[in-house]
Amino acid sequence: MKGLDLCKRFFSVYGLTMIREEFPRYEHRIAAGLVGEGSECYGFDDEISRDHDWGPGFCLWLVKEDYQTVGQALQRRYDQLPRRFEGYERSTGFGHRVGVFEVGDFFAQFIGLSRSPQTLEDWLFLPEAALSKCTNGSVFMDTFGAFSEIRENLLQFYPEDVRLAKMAARCMTAAQAGQYNYMRSVRRNEYYAARCAETMFCSDILSLVFLLNKSYAPYYKWRHRAVAALPILGGFIHNRISTLLDAGSFKVKTNIIEEICVAIIEEFRREGLTELRSDFLLDHGPVIHDKITDEQLRKRDVWIG
């Protein structure tokens, strides 16, 4: 049983009926769905997921004027819906993940903006995982379209200049952690530092692959699992990182790190993002950064992104 399917049926049986019978004036103004935090929003939930914040439920999104008029009444009625559905208890976990939301407030809790980003500066500092939470899951209905308009704008992905800035920055940090600091830490017997470098390398490489695919990298817990489905290097990176983490030899780990970096650089060349022949990922960061067309963004340090 997948939580998203369960929630969609719960809405169809109880939520939609409630709206049509008790709030008919707002039927075509309310958006409904399940978006945000939780493994069920990604389709990654399993039996382990059911021990907290899991169960039948849904989100109802209202524009500000409607929320001020009917939001509290709608929330009270939502709270009165059956506590069990198809044998599953409704979620009573921490936080306000389901229920009634004002559209702008819903997005602001994740990205700090109650609207779509307007400038490159807006976009640059929006975390990938936060944007992933705004664009996952499913919208069950949205005739009015206010919620979906913002969501669809976010789904268009970062502007190209911002994507380039972020890819360049990931080249710098991934290379620093994996190709430089990992073995230096091992040689010094600094195994904590080596483990941190390995983890940071994996995280930044995964982010880089999501950026190559123009897809938002999710919360760290699901990043490795999610990368496997991406068409550009997804399956390869998923496999090589699994092997890297399982390897017991520092030399084997170093070789896998280099193999991953070479594959990334080859993809850069295929896409015309770099012409360099270097196998050191850090060398390619400034080259990619220089392709940014916005002068002010291009003047920023290559490590920022």
N, C-alpha and C positions, 0 to 999 in steps of 0.2 A: 504494500500500500504506500503510495507516494502522497506526501502531504498536500502538494499543490492540487492534485486531482481531488483529494478529499475536500479541500477548501472550496474548490469550484462547485462541487456537488452540494456542499452545505449552503453556499450562496444561492444556488438555483432553487433549492428546496425551501429554505427559510428566508434568506436575505431579500431576494427579489420579490417574494410574496409579501414580506413585511413592507417593502417600499411601495409596491403597487396598492396595497390595501390601506396603509396608514399614512403614507407620504406621497400620494399620487401626483401632487403638483410638482414634485421634485424628481420624479422618475427619470426624466430626460435631462436632468441637471446633475445628478449624482453619478460619479464614476466609481466603479467597484473593481476589486482585484486583490492580488496578493503580491506585494513588492517590498523589498527591504532586507532586513536581517533574517537569518535562519537558513539552515541547509535546505529546507523544502523550497525556498525561493530559487535555488539553483538545480533542484532535482537530485541533490546528493544525499537526502535524508535516508536513514535506515532505522533498524530497530534501536540502535544506540541513541539515535536522535530523539527518541520519544520520552526520554527521562526528564526533559525540560523544554519549555517554550515550544511545544509541538502539539498540534491538534487542530480540529476544525475551527476555522475563523476566517475573516477577510477584512480588507480595508475598504472604507467608504470615504471618498474624497469630495469635498465641497469647496466651491469658491468662497471668498471671504464673506460676501454679503449673505450667502445662504448659510454658511457656518454660523454666523452671528444670529441668524433668525431661527434656525432649526437644529443646529449642531448638538446642543445639549439634549434635546428631546430624542433625537436620533440615536445618540450614544446610550441614553437610558434604555431605549427599546432594544438596541443591540445587546446590551448586557442581560436582557431578559430572554434571549433566545435559548433554546434547549442546551443543557450542559453536556449532553452526550449526543453523538451522532455516529451512526453505523458502528457502534461499540467503542468509540473513542471519546475520551474526555476532552473538553475544550481546554486550550492552554490557559494556565493561570500563572505563568512564569513572570520573571522580572521584566519591567519595561512595558511601554505602550507600543506593541508591534502591530496589533490589529485593532479595529474599531473605527471611529470617526475622526477624520483629520481635515484641517483646512489645507488646501493644495499647497500654498506657499510654505506653510509651516512644515509640511511633510518633507519637502525638498530641503528646506533650510536645516533640518536636523542632521542631514547627511553632508551637504556641501556648503552650508553657511549662506546660501542664497535662496531667496524665495521665488526666484525667476531663473530663466536661462542665463548662462554666462554671456556677457556682452563684449568683453575685450580679451585680448591675448593674456593680459595680466590676470583677469578672472580665471581663465582656463589653466594658466601655468601652475597655480598652486592648489588646484583641485586634486586630491588624492585619487588614484585609480580605484582603490577599494571602495571609496565613498561613491564614486560614479557608478561602479558596478552594482552597488546596492540600490541605486535609483533606477536601474535599467534591467534588473533581473525579473524573475517571476512572470506574472501574466496579468493583463488588464482584461477583466471579464466583460465590462461594458463601459462605454464613455461616449454617449451621444453628444453631450455638450462640448467635450474635447479640450477643456482647459488643462486637465491633468496630462492628457496624452500629448498636448502640444509641447510642454516642457520636456517630457520624457523622450519624445521623438527628436527634439533638438539635441539632447544629451546623447542619444543613440547615434547621431551623426559622427561622433567621436571628436577627439581633440582637433582643433585647426592644424593644418599641416605643419606650420612653423612651430607650434607647441609640441607636436609629435616628434619633430626633428630634435628639438631642444631636449626632450626627455630621453630619446634614444641616445643622443650624444652623452648626456649625463650618466646613463646606465653603462655605457661603454667605459667611462672613466672609473666608476665605482666597482663594477664587476672585475675589471682588469686589476685594479688596485688590490681587491680582496683575494681573487683567485690566482691570477698569474704572477702576482708580486708578493703579497704578504703571507700567503698560505705556506709556501716552502720556507720562507725566511723564518716564520714562526716555528716550523718543525725543526729546522736546523738549530734553533736556540732552545729547543725542548720546551717551548711555550705552547703546550698542547691546548690550553684553553683558548689562546689567541688563534691557534690554527683552526680549531673547531668553529670559532666565531667567523673567521675569514671564509671557511667553507660554506657556512650557512648564508652569510651575506652574499657570496658569489652566486649561490643557487637562487636566492631571492631576486637579485638584480637581473640575472639571466632570464628567469621566468618573466619578470616584468618586461624585459626587452623583447621577448618573443610575443607577448601580448601586444606590445606596441607595433611590432612588425605586422601583426594580423589586424590592427585597428580594432582591438577589442580590449575592454577594461579588465585588468587583472583583479580578481576578487581578493577578499580577506585571506591572509597568509595560510589559514588552515585548509583552504580549498584550492590554492593557486596551483600546486603540482598536479592535483587530480584534474583540474579544469584544462590545463595546457594540452593534455593528450588529444582533445577534440579539435584543436586548431589546425587548419590546413597547412600553414607555413611553419615547418620545423616542429610542430606540436608533438607528434608521436616520437620523433627522434629525441627531443629534449626531455620528454617525460622518461623515456627509457634510460638515457645517459645519466640523468640526475639520480634515478633509482639505483643504477649501478655504482655511481660515485658514492652515494650514501652507504651502500652495502660493502664497499671495498675496504679491506683491512690493511692494505699497504699504502704508505704515503706516496710511493712512486706511482702506483696504479692510479691513485687519486689525481696526482699531478698530470698524468697522461690524459685522463678523462677530461680534466679542466681544459687542457690544450685542445683536445678534440672538439669540445663544445665551442670554444672560441673560434676555431678555424671554420666550423660550420656556420656560425653566425656571420663571420666576415665574408664567407662565400656568398651568403644570401644578400649581404650588403652590396656586393659587386654585381650580383644578378639584377638588383633593383637600381643600380646606378647611383648608389649612395656613397661609394668610395671607389677610388682607383688605386689605392696603395696596395702593395704586395706584402706588407708586414703582417705577421701572425699575432702581434701584440694588440689586443683589442683597444687598449688605451690610445694607440696612435690614430685610430679611426674616429674617435670622439670629436676632435677639432674639425676634421674633414666634414663630418655630417653637420656639425654646428654651423659651419661656414655656408651651408646651403639654405639657412634661414633667410627669408627675404625681408622680414621686418627689421629695420636697422636697429631699433632700440632693443629688441629681443636678441639680435645677433651680438650686440655689445655686452650682453651679460656673460658672466663667467660660464665656461663650458660645464662646470660641475653642478650648475643650478638647473634643476629640471625635475 
